[in-house]
Amino acid sequence: LMLSWQIAAMMRSYRVAEDNQKQAERAIIMAEASQAIAGALTGDELGEALTGHLKKLVPLAHLSAIVQSPDTDSYYTFNWHGADLGQRSVLNNALFEQILRSGETAFLGGMSGPEGPTSEGSMQKLLVIPMGSPGNWVGTLNIGLGPMSGFGPDVRRACELIAQQVGASMAKIRMVEHLQQSLQETTTLYSTSLALTASLSVDEITSTALSELALLSGADRISLYLGGPDPREAVEYVEVTATWKNDRLLAPSSMRYPIGEAPVLSQF
């Protein structure tokens, strides 16, 4: 009987030591992941950092993020690891919105097999975690899990903490992209202003303005319409006075349209 007690005590001590070791390893992984997430400047960098560290934490079969657009009701997806969820039946719009409203993690099972979202059938469960902070959820972090045992509350909480940090990083990346775009627009406008000031003819002014607009907007064709006969008093028609296409100003045309039939206006 004494020997049995000793063996039981040794087993308990072993389990405690093993749990402490796992917690210490998890803490190291979390610290490294936090540092990598904070240093990411693009979505691709963020995904690469996340994939590497989550593989140390769980048997990772899929990793993606669904992020709400700040200006519209639409959302866009980053697929970083594993097969694309695509137009997923398991994670539809209604469930996505419910998760963002509640701020609660969803744990979806029964993901394996040919009907699941992965063609390999390697993903058995999908952890859908709101990213960001309460009241400011920006999307979901979707972690697909392969076969594993011992997925306890500690691992789940670690994934949720990572998702919060990813949400903050996404907001930072979005802000940096916005600042870069604003800087590019300001630089373009300034250079356009200088070029227009130095222009010596109407054709040169038009060519400079339209070429810079094409560069700024990424358009492959830009047409300039002017109203007539006198835009300061009455506009009875619009006339195509210049067209920029294939990086050059085309020969002027005399295409004139009544206001209601102008191609650029009749769409509205």
Disulfide bonds with the S-S distance in Angstrom:
none
